[in-house]
Amino acid sequence: MINAVDHQHVEVTLTGDVSTHALRTLEERLDDPRLQGAAHWVLDLRGVTHIELACAYALLRAVTLHSGTTTVRGPRRAVLRTLQQAGLNSAAVIEE
């Protein structure tokens, strides 16, 4: 789900098991025009129970292509480990 707070701030909320079955949908959502013009993204991952490495890399690609800042909120421990393994912690601020 994408919530445009305003034209500068966008929040993307992911929930459940983010597996490779969801990879194409995830990539399409991360290419949403509302994200392109926003200066700051918030990726709300509080509801994610599991994320596969391929999906974490998709998040990393989107964040590194984004010219603004990104904050990742609330990943569970196992999700955080996968995000760190993909290197997302070097491209975004992660708030546990």
N, C-alpha and C positions, 0 to 999 in steps of 0.2 A: 504494500500500500504506500502511495506517495501522497504526502500532505504538503502543499505549498503554503508555508506560513506567510510569506510575502515573496516579492520577486527576488529577494536576496537570500532568503533562508528556506531550505526545503528539508523535510524529514521523511526518511524512507524507513518503514517498519517491516521487518521480516519476522515470521513466526514459524514454529514447528520444525520439522526435519528438512533442512535445506540440502538436498542431495543432488546428484548429477542429473536425476530425472527433471529437476527444476532449473537446471543450468540455462537452457535457452530462454525460458521465461524471465529468469533473473537478469540475464544480459539485455533482453529487450526492455525491461523496466529501467535498468540503469542507463539506457539510451533515451529515456523519456525527455522531451523538449523542456519540461519544467525544471529538470536538473541542469540543463546546459547553461542557463543564464544565471543560476544562483551562485552567490559568493561563498555560502557556507552550507554544507550538507551535514545532517545528523542521521546516522545509521542506527536505528533503535533495534538492538538485537536481544532485548530482554526476553522475548518470547521464543527465541531459537533454542531448541533442545539439542540439535546436532547440526554441524555444517561439514560438508565434505571439502577436501582440499581444493578440488577444481572450482568450487563455488567461492571459496575464500580467495583464490587467484582472480576470479572474475571481479570480486569486490576490489581487490588491489589494482587491477587494470583500470577500472572505472575511476578510482580515487586518484591514481597517478595521472590520468588524462585530464582530470578536473583541475582547473586553474585556481580554484579557491581552497578553502580549508575544509577538513572533514573531522567530525567527532563521532566515535563509535560508543554507543551507550549500552551498558549492562550486559555484556556477554557472559554467559556461564563459564565456569572454569574450563570445561572440555572445548567449548567453542573458542574461548580465548587462546587456548594452546594451538588450535588449528589456524587461527588468524595470525598468531605470532610465527608459526611455521611458514606461512605464506609470505610473511614480511609486512603485513598490513600495519603493524605497530610502528614501522619506520615512516609510513606515509600519512598516518592519521593519529589523532589523539584518542586514546582508548580510556574511557571512564568505566571502571568496574562497578 
